[in-house]
Amino acid sequence: MSNLFDLTGKVAFVTGGASGLGFAMAEAFAEEGAHVVFADIDAPGLERAVGRLTQAGLKAEGVVLDVREPSRIRETIESAAAKHGRLDIVVANAGISGGPPFSEPEGQIENIDLATWENVIRINQTGVFATMQAAARVMKPRGSGRIIVTCSISGLRTGVISGYTYAATKAAVVHLVHLAAVELAPFNIMVNGVAPGPFLTNIAGGRLHREPERAAFMAASVPLKRLADPAEIKGLALLLASDASSYLTGTVIPVDGGATAM
């Protein structure tokens, strides 16, 4: 069974890989033998992330990337594929918070700043689409590949935890997963999404680290009554990246402590 999860010889590309869920997924791939290309706008964080893996004897490299630039996404992914002669796994993970929920005055619909709205869409929606598009271009000729999209339970249901913009973009990428999975299935390219619930990451500027009362509120919103550690995304990410998911495509799987079951 262990061979099903073996990624030896494969190449993975992960956006937003310098920290949080992106780093955890990239680390899982590297631990199973993949060469990981980290892509992130945070250059110092990128250097630290790559250093952590290479110091552990794992194969990794980094490239600075702003996913608000679709042409740069295509160039970076095509360059990685050309350099290594293949690209097996692409994770469209980079994303940002969309601001406070409507339970807070600044998050109410009449107070949402349109410039912020458009910037979040550029990163969370257009950036994800451009990453999927570039991945498809290099995977189609090879007739195989895995595309994994970081969605969110906020894109699967309404709630009072996430803001309008974040929820709207995550709902959009859920549908992108479904569309791309159907189109790319004949090319043996599996497209799936992970939908995290409350994880303790640096999103929203690390707000959950700074505000223990908010962290406690979010923890209380899930049946397991705790926030998840980023490492808890590893198992699902490895499943979706490996041969263990050879008949799994078009799914968006919650990793949420039971929140969507409520």
C-alpha angles and dihedrals in degrees: 000000000000089000089066090068098040113121098178111151094012126121123222130192118199126185118208087022100145095089147352121019094351093057092045092053093045091049091051091053093048092048088057093051106272125135104235126209109201117206122189142142090230103086098184091046090048091054091050092048094050090045092054092056099041092048087056090054095256127134115253144138134179139223128186109238135171107201090206085080109072094184090055091050091054093046093049095047093045090048092052091049092048093047095051099031093238145037115207105166131033121182117197096202109136112116145136138215118270096217132266125333122256089261084079120063096238090052096056116113097251092053101049113120112230093211089059090045091054094046092052090049090051091055106031099036113017092036091052092047092049090050091051090046094052091046091052091051093058097036100048096068090051093049096227144068149122124243116188122187125198103226124161140228083247086072092053101049142007121257146150098255103073130052127243097259097048093047093047094051093046091050088052095052091049087062091045088058091054094047096046093045091058095045096045099041093093088058093054091247112142116209119192140154136221115214110200123199121202109338125172099243137133095263114132088028093300093300094159090056091052099041112051092177091059091045089052091049092052092046090053090055094069129065093238088057096220142083118254125246113235089242088068089074092062099086095053093042091052091048092053094045097049142064088265087083097048092132098035120098138137094033130130108199121199118225095186114125089257097305096135090050091065 
